[in-house]
Amino acid sequence: MVSGSCSKLIEAVVVWLLVLLGVSHGVKTYCDGRKGGAQCFGLLGGTVLLRLMDNTSHIPKYKWKYNRSTILKNIRTPPPPYTLQSRYLYIPSNGTLSITNLSRSDSGEYTLETFDSDGRNSGTQTLQLTVEAPVTFAQMIHECLSQGQMKVSCLSEGGDSPLYSWTLDGHILTDSELFSRNNDANVIVLRQNISGRLVCSARNQVSSFFKEIQISTCGFIFINCSMNGTQISKWVLKENNSLCVESTTTSS
């Protein structure tokens, strides 16, 4: 017979091992759904710890469900934890359900129903789990356009619903630097006179990544002068410029 204190120690050790396993591979996530209605996210192939109650000692009857299908109910026989399936581990003392090697089919609604000693429903807690693939980068590509702007593409491999953001020398890109005026896409177009350390960041609910490159201008200058009575205001490639060569040019 395993004593209560020893049983709790075993459970604590198991939880700690699960946490260590997740951290060592960067794939562990924790979701506290005790207040109900929680939105949780798990990493594809990783481990998630779901919690919908404090413990089961004061609950006469309870039932865990996944998308209305019962996962477990009224487990009380020591010693814990309890392996329900090859990927499920349940620890009743702290109401934690561990799911390893997450797949997309694990996404859905997890529900805890509790009952009194007469079998009447005394409460329901739910959480929504979404399993996502991590964001990883392949490469960052930049090219000069015909009018001197620079097109920069931030290419990622895999990853569900990535969100992008850009910085230049540590600050968020502004409208005066962006020709495309879109700082949250994976492809941007910079104005002609932009240079510095450009960083693209991509993230979703379970991962994040960034890539950086050093960019310089495409070699264009801005001509603003009068030639043979004609006002000229345009960007031209400096090495090919034959306009207003005796006049002052600006690079703004």
N, C-alpha and C positions, 0 to 999 in steps of 0.2 A: 504494500500500500504506500503510495507516495503522499507525503504530508502536504498541507496547503501551501506552506512557505516554500517547500522544495519545488512544488508544482509551478508556483509563480516565478521562481528563479529560472526554471527550465524555459518557461515562456519568454522571459525577459532576454535570456541568452539567444533564443531562436530569433526574436525580433531584431536583436543587435546584429546577428549574423546576416540576416536578410538585408539590413541597412548597409552593412559593410560590403556585401556582395554587389548591391546596387551601385554604391559609390565607386567601388573599384572599377566598374565597367561604365560608369557615368550614365546608368540607365534606370536608376531607381526614382520613382516619384511617389509622393504621399498625398492622400486626399482625405480631408476631414469633412465628412458629411453629416455630422451630428446635429447641425442646425437645419438640415433639410434643403433640398433644391440646389445642392452644390454642383458646379460645373468642373469636372476633373479631366485631366489629360494624362495619357500614358505614352511612353515611347515604344514604337514598334520594335518587338524583340526584347523589350526590357521587362522590368518588374514594377508593379504598382501595389501600394498598400492602401486598401480602402477601409475606412472606419465609419460606422453608422451608429455605434453605441459605446458607452463607457465599459460595461461588462455585463455578463448575463446572470450574475449571482442573485439579483433581485427580480428577475423576469421569469415568471412561471413557464411561459411558452413563447417561442419566437420562431421566425421563419425568414430566411434570406431568399430573395428571388432575383433572377436575371431575366429581364424582358418577360416577366410573368411566369417563368419556369423556375421551380423551386431548386435552389442549390443545396441548402442544408436547413435543418431545423432541430432544435432542442438537443444539442450536443452537450453532455454533462459528464460523461464517464472519463475519469482521468486515466493516464496522464496526457495533457495537451502537449504540443499542438496537434491538430488533426489534419491529415492529408485527405482531402475530399476527392480530388482527381490528381492526375499527374502534375498539373500546373497550379493547383489550388492548395493553400495552406491556411487554416483557420485557428485563431487564438481567442477563445471566448473571454478570458479575463479582461482584455482591453477591447474586445469587439472588433478585431482587425482581421480582414481577409486579404491574403496575399495572392496575387496572380502573377506567375512568371511567364517568360517567353510570350509576351503579348502579341496577339494578332489583331487584324482589323475586325474580325468577327467578335472580339471581346468588347467592342464599342456598344454602348446601349445603356439602359436604365437598370440600376441596382437598387433594390428595395428591401427594407427591413420592416417586417410586421411583428408587433408584439401583442401578446394576449394575456388576460388575467387568468386566475386559477379556474374560472368557469368557462374558459375558452372564448371569451368575448374580446374583440379587437380593442386594444388600449392605445394604439399609436402606430403611425407609419412614417418612416423616414426614407427619402430617396436621394440618389445622386445620379448624375449623368456622366458617363465615362466616354471619352473620345480618344482613340488610339491614332497617333500620327507618326509618320516617318520623319526622321531628323533632316535638317537642312545641311547640305554639304556643298562646297564650292568646287567647280571644275577650273574655271579661269576667269580672268578679267581682260577684256579686249577693248582697245581704243583705236580710232581711226579719224583722220582729218577729212572733213567734207569740202566740197568745192568752193564754198564761201568762207572757209577758214574756221568754221565751228568744229568742235570735236565731239564725236559720238563715242560713248563709253557703254559697254555692255557688261553686266555682272551675271555670269552664267553659273547656275547651280545644278547639281545632280541630285535628283530625288527631293524629298521634302514636301510635306503637305502644307498648302496655303502659306507660303513664305511672304513675309512683309519686308520691304526694302527701305533703307535710308542711306543718305550720303552725307559725307563731311569733307571739307577742304581745309587742310591745315588746322584741323580741330574744331571748325565751326560748321554749322549746318549751311548747306548751299542756299544762296539767296536768289531772288529773281534777277538781280544784276549779273549773276554768274551763270544762271541757267537759261539757255535758249528755249528748251522744251517746257520749262516751268512745271516740271513734274518730278518731285524729289522722292516719291515713294514707288517708282517703277524700277524694273531691273535694267532698263535702258534709258539713258539720259543724253541730252545734247548740251554741251557747254559753249558759251560765247567765245569769240575769237581771241580774247586777250587773257585767258585763264591759265594759270600754272600753279603747281604746288603738289602737296601730298594728298591724293584723293583716296578716300576709304569708302568702300561699299559694305554695308552690314545687312545681313539677312537673318531673320528669326521667325520661328513659329512658337507654339505653346510649349514645346518640349526641347527646343534646341536653339542655338544661335551660332553665327559664324561671321567673320569679317575678312576682307581682302583689301590690300592697298597697293597703289602704284604711284610712282612719281611722274607727273605729266608736265609738259612744257607747251608753249603756244605752237601753232602750226606754221609760224613764220609769216603771218599776214600783218600788214599795217593798214591803218585807216587813212585814206586820202581825203582831204577836205580843202579844196582849193579851186581857183578859177583858171581855165586853160582855153585860150582863144575865145574868150568871152563866154565860155560855158562853165557853169558851176559843177564841180565834180565832188561827190561825197560817196565813197565806197571803200570796201575792204579789198585789198589786192595782195597777191603774194609778193613779198618784198624783193626776192631775187629776180622776179620777172617784171618788176614795175618799170614802166616808161612814162607814167603820168606825172605831170607837175614835178619833174625831177629837180627843177631849179627852185621849187617852192618848198615851204615848210610843211612837213607831214606830221601827223599826230598818231599816237598808238593807243588812243583811248577808245 
